[in-house]
Amino acid sequence: MNAAGMLGRNTVISCGTFVVGLILLWLLVERLHMPKVPATSLSFVIATTLHYAFGRMWIFRGTDRAMGAGYVYFLVNAGIGMVLTTSLFAAALELAPVNYLVARAVVSLIAGLVMFLLNAMLNFRRL
């Protein structure tokens, strides 16, 4: 399978699930008054689960990895992404006078690419 095509499909799904995650983050922080860093982690896990469902069907179609095992690998990769996202997010809030939603968007670019590569190479074995 073509890496550019997978990255393109991943970008579409990532953007969609990222918007869901941002809306959820906003709701958790602004409406439920949850602290920003834990809210980021929770919204990340929910958006990542949606990403797996769509990713399995469209981004990495044709994988021979079983669904359950693939989800476990995806969660491990997501855990790496969540640690990276949460750490960079917390650092951005601490070091720069930036809105938390802007910080989350910038951080997602780095973490998203790392997660794509981990899943493409190790989980779905399509690269």
C-alpha positions as CSV (number, residue, x, y, z in Angstrom):
1,M,0.0,0.0,0.0
2,N,1.2,3.5,-0.8
3,A,2.5,5.5,2.2
4,A,1.3,8.8,0.8
5,G,-2.2,7.5,0.3
6,M,-2.3,6.1,3.9
7,L,-0.9,9.4,5.3
8,G,-3.6,11.3,3.3
9,R,-6.4,9.1,4.7
10,N,-4.8,9.3,8.1
11,T,-4.8,13.1,7.9
12,V,-8.6,13.1,7.1
13,I,-9.5,10.8,9.9
14,S,-7.0,12.5,12.3
15,C,-8.5,15.9,11.6
16,G,-12.1,14.6,12.1
17,T,-11.3,12.8,15.4
18,F,-9.2,15.7,16.5
19,V,-12.1,18.1,16.2
20,V,-14.2,15.7,18.2
21,G,-11.4,15.6,20.8
22,L,-11.2,19.4,20.9
23,I,-14.9,19.7,21.4
24,L,-14.9,17.2,24.1
25,L,-11.9,18.9,25.7
26,W,-13.7,22.2,25.7
27,L,-16.8,20.6,27.2
28,L,-14.8,19.0,29.9
29,V,-12.9,22.1,30.8
30,E,-15.5,24.8,30.3
31,R,-18.8,23.1,31.2
32,L,-17.7,20.4,33.6
33,H,-14.8,22.4,35.1
34,M,-12.3,19.5,34.9
35,P,-8.6,20.4,35.1
36,K,-7.1,21.0,31.7
37,V,-4.3,18.3,31.7
38,P,-6.5,15.4,32.8
39,A,-9.3,16.6,30.5
40,T,-6.7,16.5,27.6
41,S,-5.9,12.9,28.4
42,L,-9.5,11.8,28.6
43,S,-10.5,13.6,25.4
44,F,-7.4,12.1,23.7
45,V,-8.4,8.5,24.7
46,I,-11.9,8.9,23.3
47,A,-10.8,10.5,20.1
48,T,-8.1,7.8,19.7
49,T,-10.6,5.0,20.0
50,L,-12.7,6.6,17.2
51,H,-9.5,7.0,15.2
52,Y,-8.8,3.2,15.5
53,A,-12.3,2.3,14.3
54,F,-12.1,4.5,11.2
55,G,-8.4,3.8,10.7
56,R,-8.9,0.0,10.6
57,M,-11.6,0.3,8.0
58,W,-10.1,3.0,5.7
59,I,-6.5,4.0,6.5
60,F,-4.9,0.6,7.0
61,R,-7.4,-1.5,5.1
62,G,-6.1,-4.9,4.2
63,T,-4.2,-5.5,7.4
64,D,-3.9,-9.1,8.5
65,R,-3.8,-8.2,12.2
66,A,-6.8,-9.4,14.2
67,M,-9.1,-6.6,15.4
68,G,-8.6,-7.3,19.2
69,A,-4.8,-7.5,18.9
70,G,-4.8,-4.5,16.6
71,Y,-6.7,-2.4,19.1
72,V,-4.3,-3.4,21.9
73,Y,-1.3,-2.4,19.7
74,F,-3.2,0.8,18.8
75,L,-3.8,1.6,22.4
76,V,-0.1,1.0,23.2
77,N,0.8,3.4,20.4
78,A,-1.8,5.8,21.6
79,G,-0.3,5.6,25.1
80,I,3.0,6.8,23.7
81,G,1.1,9.5,21.8
82,M,-0.9,10.4,25.0
83,V,2.3,10.8,27.1
84,L,3.9,12.8,24.3
85,T,0.7,14.9,23.8
86,T,0.1,15.5,27.5
87,S,3.8,16.3,28.3
88,L,4.1,18.7,25.4
89,F,0.7,20.3,26.2
90,A,1.7,20.8,29.9
91,A,5.0,22.3,28.9
92,A,3.4,24.6,26.4
93,L,0.9,25.9,29.0
94,E,3.8,26.3,31.5
95,L,6.3,28.0,29.1
96,A,4.1,30.1,26.8
97,P,1.2,32.4,27.2
98,V,-1.0,30.4,24.7
99,N,-4.6,29.4,24.8
100,Y,-5.0,25.7,25.8
101,L,-6.9,24.8,22.6
102,V,-4.2,26.4,20.5
103,A,-1.5,24.5,22.5
104,R,-3.4,21.3,22.0
105,A,-3.6,21.8,18.2
106,V,0.1,22.5,17.8
107,V,1.1,19.5,20.0
108,S,-1.2,17.2,18.0
109,L,0.8,17.7,14.8
110,I,3.9,16.2,16.4
111,A,2.1,13.4,18.3
112,G,-0.1,12.6,15.3
113,L,2.8,12.0,13.0
114,V,4.6,9.8,15.6
115,M,1.4,7.7,16.1
116,F,0.8,7.3,12.3
117,L,4.4,6.0,11.8
118,L,4.1,3.6,14.8
119,N,0.8,2.2,13.6
120,A,1.8,2.0,9.9
121,M,5.0,0.2,10.6
122,L,4.4,-1.9,13.8
123,N,0.7,-2.4,14.2
124,F,-0.9,-2.7,10.8
125,R,2.4,-3.5,9.1
126,R,1.5,-1.6,6.0
127,L,4.8,0.3,5.5
